[in-house]
Amino acid sequence: MEFTAKQISEFVQGSIEGNENASVNTFAKIEESKPGAISFLSNPKYTHFIYETKSSIVLIDESVKLDRPVSATLIRVKSAYEAIAKLLQLYESMKPKKTGIDSLAFVSSTANIGKDCYIGAFAYIGDNVEIGDGCRIHPHATIEDNTKLGCNCNIYPNVTIYHNCRIGNNVTIHSGSVIGADGFGFAPNTEGYDKIPQIGIVTIEDNVEIGANTCVDRSTMGSTYLRKGVKLDNLVQIAHNTDIGENTVMSAQVGVAGSSKVGAWCMFGGQVGIAGHSSIGDKVFLGAQSGVPGSLKDNQTLIGTPPMEPKQYFKSQAIFRKLPDLYRQINALQKEVEQLKELHKQ
């Protein structure tokens, strides 16, 4: 597939500086450029690469100012990052897609498979499963009894979706993820622990993407929810009875404990931990490794354990680094005070 600068600029609504007939057939990072590739520049730290780039076309933010000419054709847009994302989506959508059911797949006679679906070798589709049109179930994926998938879902190899779960439209689940395993429910007794049966389900709404090896546990009763537009990175743990609000995103190794509610448009950095039964408001931004012991109100940017505003956190960290010196100073002052007391007694 080959596209000209003119075609690309029309698609991303940009303005051309250079040869409108310059053509590309691949993508490349600006620091790893090559002829025939399109690159993008949105971070000012990478501006110096544009003067030596070999890429034929570069998407660049309107706000970026250059102090000397470049050899590449430039397409200026409001956001180069958003524009390259649109182009990558277009590129991905144009790739040929397999359809049909592989002869080595198992599909229950009671399952209902929509039009134009692909089910790969050794995939398992259980009793009374419903799969909407255009879904892609890759090899070794397992979809257990009574689960329902909407249209255009992409279930990668070795994903397991337990029984009775509900998956919306345009949902992507990457390899190794487990949807609907039992929540962590045990009641202590005199001899150990009694397992509390987890009889609920998981409900995943439309346009959700779940990274590799992420787990979303079924609820004790009712449902665990991932609302519309949620994006989870790899190795995320969503515990039972949790409700994750619309368009919230979580980086790798985030853990949300049971019966917590997270609002819409939140952003959690890597390894954030949310304590059970917490309520997190809308548009809460948590820095990496923040530990949240309780509820948080809307519209906050926090970091640390317990979370605090960034300025307060960094000031606290600066003091923390000085604690050994402060400790020695306090000990020295204490000795001086004791000596003065002794002198006063005399």
C-alpha positions in Angstrom: 0.0 0.0 0.0 1.4 3.4 -1.0 0.0 6.9 -0.2 1.0 10.4 -1.3 1.5 13.4 1.0 -1.6 14.9 -0.6 -3.8 11.9 0.2 -2.5 11.8 3.8 -2.9 15.5 4.4 -6.6 15.2 3.2 -7.1 12.3 5.5 -5.6 14.0 8.6 -6.7 17.5 7.6 -3.2 18.9 7.6 -1.2 21.4 5.5 1.7 20.3 3.3 5.2 21.9 3.3 7.1 20.4 0.4 6.4 17.9 -2.3 2.7 16.9 -2.3 3.5 13.9 -4.5 6.0 12.4 -2.1 4.9 8.8 -1.3 5.3 6.4 1.5 4.6 2.7 2.0 5.6 2.1 5.7 6.0 3.8 9.1 9.2 4.5 11.0 10.2 6.3 14.2 11.8 9.6 13.4 15.1 8.5 15.0 15.0 5.3 12.9 13.9 6.8 9.6 14.3 5.5 6.1 13.2 6.5 2.6 9.6 5.6 1.8 8.5 5.9 5.4 6.3 8.3 7.3 7.4 9.5 10.7 5.9 12.0 13.2 7.2 14.7 15.6 5.2 15.8 18.6 7.8 15.8 21.4 10.2 18.8 21.3 13.0 16.6 22.7 13.1 14.8 19.3 13.2 18.0 17.1 16.9 17.6 16.3 16.1 14.3 14.4 14.0 16.1 11.8 17.0 17.8 10.3 18.7 14.5 9.5 15.7 12.3 8.9 15.6 10.1 5.9 11.8 9.6 6.1 9.9 10.9 3.0 7.1 12.5 5.0 6.9 13.7 8.6 3.8 14.6 10.5 4.5 17.6 12.7 2.6 19.7 15.2 1.6 23.1 14.0 3.2 24.7 17.0 6.7 23.3 16.3 9.1 25.9 15.0 12.1 24.9 12.8 15.3 27.0 12.5 16.5 25.5 9.3 15.2 23.7 6.2 14.5 19.9 6.2 14.6 17.5 3.3 11.4 15.6 4.2 7.9 16.7 3.1 6.1 18.0 6.2 2.4 17.7 7.0 1.5 20.1 9.8 -1.5 19.1 12.0 -2.9 20.2 15.3 -1.6 17.0 16.9 0.9 14.7 15.2 0.4 12.0 17.8 -3.4 11.9 17.1 -2.8 12.0 13.3 -0.3 9.1 13.3 -2.8 7.1 15.4 -5.5 7.6 12.8 -3.1 6.5 10.0 -2.1 3.4 12.0 -5.7 2.6 12.5 -6.4 2.9 8.8 -3.3 0.8 8.0 -4.5 -1.9 10.4 -8.0 -1.9 9.0 -6.7 -2.5 5.5 -4.8 -5.7 6.4 -6.4 -8.9 5.0 -8.4 -10.7 7.7 -9.1 -14.4 8.0 -12.7 -15.7 8.1 -14.3 -19.0 8.7 -14.0 -21.7 11.3 -10.8 -23.8 11.4 -11.4 -27.5 11.2 -9.4 -28.0 14.4 -11.6 -25.6 16.4 -14.3 -26.9 18.7 -17.7 -25.1 18.4 -20.6 -26.4 20.3 -23.7 -27.3 18.2 -25.7 -24.9 20.4 -23.4 -21.9 19.9 -24.6 -19.1 17.7 -21.8 -17.7 15.5 -22.4 -14.4 13.5 -21.4 -13.5 10.0 -17.9 -13.0 8.8 -16.3 -14.5 12.0 -12.9 -16.2 12.3 -12.4 -19.0 14.8 -8.8 -20.3 14.8 -7.4 -23.8 15.4 -7.9 -25.3 18.9 -10.2 -22.5 20.0 -13.1 -23.7 22.2 -16.6 -22.3 22.0 -18.9 -23.7 24.6 -22.7 -24.4 24.8 -25.1 -21.5 24.1 -22.3 -19.1 23.4 -23.3 -16.1 21.2 -20.7 -14.4 19.1 -21.6 -11.3 17.0 -20.7 -10.5 13.4 -17.1 -9.9 12.5 -15.5 -11.4 15.6 -12.1 -12.9 15.5 -11.4 -15.7 18.0 -7.7 -16.7 17.7 -6.2 -20.1 18.2 -6.4 -21.6 21.7 -8.9 -19.1 23.0 -11.6 -20.5 25.3 -15.1 -19.1 25.6 -17.1 -21.0 28.1 -20.8 -21.8 28.2 -23.5 -19.1 28.0 -21.1 -16.2 27.3 -22.2 -13.5 24.9 -19.9 -11.4 22.7 -21.0 -8.4 20.6 -19.8 -7.6 17.1 -16.2 -7.0 15.9 -14.5 -8.4 19.0 -10.9 -9.5 18.8 -10.0 -12.3 21.2 -6.3 -13.2 21.0 -4.6 -16.6 21.6 -4.9 -18.2 25.0 -7.5 -15.8 26.3 -10.0 -17.5 28.7 -13.5 -16.1 29.1 -15.4 -18.0 31.8 -19.1 -18.9 31.7 -22.0 -16.4 31.6 -19.8 -13.3 30.9 -21.1 -10.5 28.8 -18.8 -8.8 26.3 -19.9 -5.7 24.2 -19.0 -4.6 20.7 -15.5 -3.7 19.5 -13.8 -5.3 22.5 -10.2 -6.4 22.2 -8.7 -8.9 24.7 -5.0 -9.7 24.4 -3.2 -13.0 24.9 -3.2 -14.7 28.3 -6.0 -12.6 29.9 -8.6 -14.3 32.0 -12.1 -12.8 32.2 -14.5 -14.2 34.9 -12.3 -16.3 37.1 -13.5 -16.5 40.7 -13.1 -13.4 42.9 -10.9 -13.8 45.9 -13.5 -14.7 48.5 -12.8 -16.8 51.6 -14.3 -16.8 55.0 -12.0 -17.8 57.9 -13.0 -20.6 60.2 -11.3 -22.5 63.1 -9.5 -24.9 60.6 -8.7 -22.6 57.7 -10.9 -20.9 55.1 -14.3 -21.6 53.6 -14.5 -20.7 49.9 -17.3 -18.2 49.2 -18.9 -19.2 45.8 -18.6 -16.5 43.2 -21.9 -16.8 41.4 -21.8 -13.4 39.6 -20.4 -12.5 36.2 -18.2 -10.0 34.4 -19.8 -7.3 32.1 -17.5 -5.6 29.6 -19.1 -2.8 27.6 -18.3 -1.5 24.1 -14.9 -0.3 22.9 -12.9 -1.8 25.8 -9.3 -3.0 25.3 -7.6 -5.3 27.7 -3.8 -6.0 27.7 -2.0 -9.3 27.9 -2.1 -11.4 31.1 -4.7 -9.1 32.7 -7.4 -10.6 35.0 -10.9 -9.4 35.6 -12.6 -11.4 38.3 -16.3 -12.3 38.4 -18.4 -10.9 41.2 -19.7 -12.7 44.2 -23.2 -11.7 43.2 -24.3 -9.3 40.4 -21.4 -8.2 38.1 -18.0 -6.8 37.9 -18.1 -4.0 35.3 -15.7 -2.4 32.8 -17.7 0.5 31.3 -17.4 1.9 27.8 -14.0 2.8 26.5 -12.0 1.4 29.4 -8.3 0.6 28.5 -6.3 -1.7 30.7 -2.6 -2.4 30.1 -0.8 -5.7 30.6 -0.8 -7.4 34.0 -3.7 -5.5 35.6 -5.8 -7.0 38.3 -9.5 -6.0 38.6 -11.1 -7.8 41.6 -14.6 -9.0 42.2 -17.6 -6.6 42.3 -15.5 -3.7 41.1 -17.0 -1.0 38.7 -14.5 0.8 36.4 -16.0 4.0 34.9 -16.1 5.0 31.2 -12.9 5.8 29.4 -10.7 5.1 32.4 -7.1 3.9 31.6 -4.8 1.9 33.8 -1.1 1.2 33.2 0.7 -2.1 33.9 0.5 -3.8 37.3 -2.4 -1.7 38.6 -4.4 -3.6 41.2 -8.0 -2.6 42.2 -9.3 -4.5 45.2 -12.8 -5.8 45.6 -16.0 -3.8 45.7 -14.3 -0.6 44.6 -15.8 1.9 42.3 -13.6 4.0 40.0 -15.1 7.0 38.1 -14.9 8.0 34.5 -11.9 9.4 32.7 -9.4 8.4 35.4 -5.7 7.7 34.6 -3.6 5.4 36.8 0.1 5.0 36.4 2.0 1.7 36.7 1.6 -0.3 40.0 -1.1 1.9 41.5 -3.0 0.0 44.2 -6.6 0.8 45.3 -7.8 -0.6 48.6 -11.1 -2.5 48.7 -14.5 -0.8 49.1 -13.0 2.5 47.9 -14.8 5.1 45.8 -12.6 7.0 43.3 -14.2 10.1 41.7 -14.1 11.1 38.1 -10.9 12.5 36.4 -8.6 11.3 39.2 -5.0 11.0 38.0 -2.7 8.8 40.1 1.1 8.7 39.6 3.0 5.4 39.4 3.1 3.3 42.6 0.5 5.4 44.4 -1.2 3.5 47.2 -4.8 4.5 47.8 -6.1 3.4 51.2 -9.6 5.0 50.8 -11.9 7.1 48.7 -10.9 10.1 46.6 -13.0 13.0 45.3 -13.3 14.1 41.6 -10.7 16.1 39.6 -7.5 15.4 41.5 -3.9 14.7 40.5 -2.1 12.8 43.2 1.0 10.7 43.8 2.5 8.7 46.6 1.3 6.6 49.6 -1.0 7.9 50.9 -1.6 10.0 47.8 -0.9 13.7 47.9 -0.6 16.6 45.5 2.6 16.4 43.4 4.3 19.5 44.9 3.7 18.3 48.4 4.9 14.8 47.5 8.2 16.0 46.0 8.8 18.3 49.0 8.2 15.4 51.3 10.6 13.2 49.3 13.3 15.9 49.5 12.9 15.9 53.3 12.9 12.1 53.4 16.3 12.0 51.8 17.6 14.3 54.5 16.2 12.2 57.4 19.6 10.5 58.3 21.3 13.9 58.6 18.4 15.3 60.5 18.4 12.3 62.9 22.1 12.8 63.6 21.6 16.5 64.2 18.7 15.9 66.6 20.8 13.4 68.6 23.7 15.9 68.8 21.3 18.6 70.0 19.8 16.3 72.5 23.3 15.5 74.0 24.0 19.2 74.2 20.7 19.9 76.0 21.6 17.1 78.5 25.0 18.6 79.1 23.5 22.0 79.7 21.0 20.6 82.2 23.9 19.0 84.1 25.8 22.2 84.1 22.7 24.1 85.4 22.3 21.6 88.3 25.9 22.3 89.3 
